[in-house]
Amino acid sequence: MVGSFAEFERAMIRERTKAGLEQARAAGRIGGRRPKLTPAQQEEIREAVRSGRRSAADCARLFGVSQATVSRILAAKKIL
C-alpha cells in the first residue's frame, strides 16, 4: 500500500518537472551551463589555429580554458 503511494507521488513529481521544463522552453530559456567562450572567440581560435599563428595550447592559455575545450571547438568544425 505504501509502495503504491510512493510510486504515485513519484509519477506526479515527474509530470510537474516535465511541465515546468516545457514552460521554460516556451519562454525561451534553455537548461545547462553557459558556454565559456562566445561564438566570436571560438571563431578567433579556429582562425588562429587554421592559419598557424597559434597552437591549440597557446589558444587555451590565452582564453583561460582547457586544451580539451579548444580541441572540441576545433573538432566541431573538423579543423583538427
N, C-alpha and C positions, 0 to 999 in steps of 0.2 A: 504494500500500500504506500509506504513512504517512498519507495523507489519510483513508483509511478508519478507521485507528486514532483519529485526531483526531476524526472525526465520531462514532465510538462513545463516546469519552470525554466529548464534549460532551453526548451524549444521557444518559449516566449522571449527569453533574452536574445536568442539568435535572431528572431524576427525583428525585434526592436533595433538591434545592431544593424541589420541589413537595411532597414527602413532609414535609419539615420545616415548611413553611408550614401544611400541613393539620394537623399535630400541634400547632402553636402555636395555631391557631384552635380546635381541640378543647379546649385547655387554657384558653381564654377570652382569649387575647391577640390583639390586632389590630395591624396594621402602621400606619405613618405617624406623622406628627408629632402631638403632643398639642395640643389646642385652646388658644389663648392666653387665651380667656375662658370662664368657667364658664357653664352654662345660665342661672343666676340673673343673671349680669352681662349676658348677651345680652338677657334679658327686660327688664332695667332700661334698657338702651339703647333697645330698641323702645318701651317705655312713655314714656321721656323725649322721644323724637323725635315719637311719635304725639301726645302731649299738648301739644307745643310748648314745653315747659320748656327744652329744649336743642336745639341744632342737631346735625347729624351730625358736623360738625367739632369742636364742643365735646366731644361724647362720645368722639371719637377721642383728643383731648388728655387728657381726664380718665382714660381707661383705658389710655393709653400704647400705642395701636395705630394703624395707618394708617387714613386715611379710606376706603380701599378695603375694609378689613376690616369697618368699620361699614356700608358700602354693601352688602356681601354679606349681612350679618346682616339688614339691613332688606329686601333683595330676597328673601330666603328666605321671609319671611312677607308679601311683597307690600305693604310699607308705603310704599316709595318708588315 
